[in-house]
Amino acid sequence: MTVKQLISADSYKTRGVFQKDGENYLIVSEFYCDTIQGEGVYTGHPAAFLRLTGCTMNCSYCDSLEVWRHGTSYSFKELFELMKKVKLVNKLWNGQHLVLTGGSPLLQQERLQMFMIAFYKKYNFKPFVEIENECVKMPDPYQTEYIDCWNNSPKLSSSGVPFEIRYKPDVIKYLSSLNDSWFKFVITGEEDWEEIEIGFLLPKLIRKDQIILMPKGATKEELEIHRPITIQMAVSNNVRYSTREHIVIWNSAIGV
């Protein structure tokens, strides 16, 4: 299998001068296609990943820190030209998902809206779009029209992020109300379920049937350590379990 790179994770090192075209640009860390979604409810589905630069947090277990912290600006025109070179528009038309990820893609949500509008005007269809987010930035209601699946990843205390930064009840509750909205929790130990119950279920911020438990693991070895407790917790509490299939297949490699 050959994953196609449109923008590599180290492109910021060699990127030339960006000619700004109003607000019609995105700050991109990497862009690749012809791979699969590695986690969440659409695990295994063919996907393209557009990773945007920047994040609202700095989780201790982040596996993409060295990617999203760097990036460079690309105009919509440049992005469409890159997509054309690998026939990505045709692949999106035929069902490959477009996954907006980061970092925190909602940091650029106004320009993301403009990008999706420009895509629709140019190609006359809207691809199936998934978006990753960490549940601290409120989505613009207009943004929700262009997103088909919300992969929400609220952070627990194991993330190392201060409580007041990572826990935003109003944002979490709003995200829970959206269609095809899921909450992936990274699991490191038995105490995590109590935190999920107290912080999310008891105050009725989310529904139990929206929960997905995923073992912590930026490498195969780390994934194997946390997998048994995560599966046991999912079965005991009757919620979904998700692997991290990209780690299982490619270990800690980036751009896949």
Secondary structure, DSSP 8 states (H G I E B T S, - for coil): ---EEEE-TTGGGT-------TT-EEEEEEEEEEEE--SSTTTT-EEEEEEES--S---TT-SSHHHHT--EEEEHHHHHHHHHHTTHHHHHHTT-EEEEESS-GGGGHHHHHHHHHHHHHHHSS---EEEEE-S-S---TTGGGG-SEEEE----GGG---HHHH--HHHHHHHHTSTTEEEEEEE-STHHHHHHIIIIITTTSS-GGGEEEEE--SSHHHHHHHHHHHHHHHHHHT-EE---HHHHHHTT-S--
